[in-house]
Amino acid sequence: MSDVLSVLASHGLDEEGLVSFSPENLLLRPSVISALALLRKSASLAGFEIRVESAYRSFDRQLSIWNRKANRELPLLDKTGALITRAIDDPEELMHTILIWSALPGASRHHFGTEIDIVDASVIPLDYEVQLTPEECNGIFKSFHDWLSLEIALGRSFDFDRVFIPGRGLIRPELWHLSHLPSARALQERFDLELLKTLYAKTDIACKEVLLSQLDYLAKDYIYPYFL
């Protein structure tokens, strides 16, 4: 991957080097796919069935999520994971509300192709729609996450680790999100905040003015704390 392409890839603007994996038919980098196969096997031996709910996500995909949340086409959740039903008219408040559970377009770790959101498919009832919420982690998927926490603590997670944890930045903890850290670091190093500002200036993104005016400060709480 060239230096130019790697900068673009770190923002979800280039898919060079990404490979589809089965059975989910999503995209990841080859090193992550290899590690995921090992993690699946280990989980299977423990009685769990890993299913990847989300992997690589492009800038356009993240932008769509952001704008649909701003337009209330997708649900907005509070810090507990509960649905917010009241109107939010102030752009700054709306921006911070979206940021509780959604990354900034162009700054999502899912752009790297090194991140996965996972669940235990073996316990999912028919017709159940996974939400990826704290309630699920403490309920239907609790045994799976307890097992995964132990594997990570013992260094048996094949270089996968959680990045969204309590006390790190302002993004809410996400037990379901794993990063393959050795693969992610090369993309982190090429992240360019000035490029992100340029993208926002040219993009129809909700809360644009407040995002551009506060992006330097937002990066300190929502981007850089997760560059491990």
Rosetta blueprint (number, residue, H / E / L):
1 M L
2 S L
3 D H
4 V H
5 L H
6 S H
7 V H
8 L H
9 A H
10 S L
11 H L
12 G L
13 L L
14 D L
15 E L
16 E L
17 G L
18 L L
19 V E
20 S E
21 F E
22 S L
23 P L
24 E L
25 N L
26 L E
27 L E
28 L E
29 R L
30 P H
31 S H
32 V H
33 I H
34 S H
35 A H
36 L H
37 A H
38 L H
39 L H
40 R H
41 K H
42 S H
43 A H
44 S H
45 L H
46 A L
47 G L
48 F L
49 E L
50 I E
51 R E
52 V E
53 E E
54 S E
55 A L
56 Y L
57 R L
58 S L
59 F H
60 D H
61 R H
62 Q H
63 L H
64 S H
65 I H
66 W H
67 N H
68 R H
69 K H
70 A H
71 N L
72 R L
73 E L
74 L L
75 P L
76 L L
77 L E
78 D L
79 K L
80 T L
81 G L
82 A L
83 L E
84 I L
85 T L
86 R L
87 A L
88 I L
89 D L
90 D L
91 P H
92 E H
93 E H
94 L H
95 M H
96 H H
97 T H
98 I H
99 L H
100 I L
101 W L
102 S L
103 A L
104 L L
105 P L
106 G L
107 A L
108 S L
109 R H
110 H H
111 H H
112 F H
113 G L
114 T L
115 E E
116 I E
117 D E
118 I E
119 V E
120 D E
121 A H
122 S H
123 V H
124 I L
125 P L
126 L L
127 D L
128 Y L
129 E L
130 V L
131 Q L
132 L L
133 T L
134 P H
135 E H
136 E H
137 C H
138 N L
139 G L
140 I L
141 F L
142 K H
143 S H
144 F H
145 H H
146 D H
147 W H
148 L H
149 S H
150 L H
151 E H
152 I H
153 A H
154 L L
155 G L
156 R L
157 S L
158 F L
159 D L
160 F E
161 D E
162 R L
163 V L
164 F L
165 I L
166 P L
167 G L
168 R L
169 G L
170 L L
171 I L
172 R L
173 P L
174 E L
175 L L
176 W L
177 H E
178 L E
179 S E
180 H E
181 L H
182 P H
183 S H
184 A H
185 R H
186 A H
187 L H
188 Q H
189 E L
190 R L
191 F L
192 D L
193 L H
194 E H
195 L H
196 L H
197 K H
198 T H
199 L H
200 Y H
201 A H
202 K H
203 T L
204 D L
205 I L
206 A L
207 C L
208 K H
209 E H
210 V H
211 L H
212 L H
213 S H
214 Q H
215 L H
216 D H
217 Y H
218 L H
219 A H
220 K H
221 D H
222 Y H
223 I L
224 Y H
225 P H
226 Y H
227 F L
228 L L
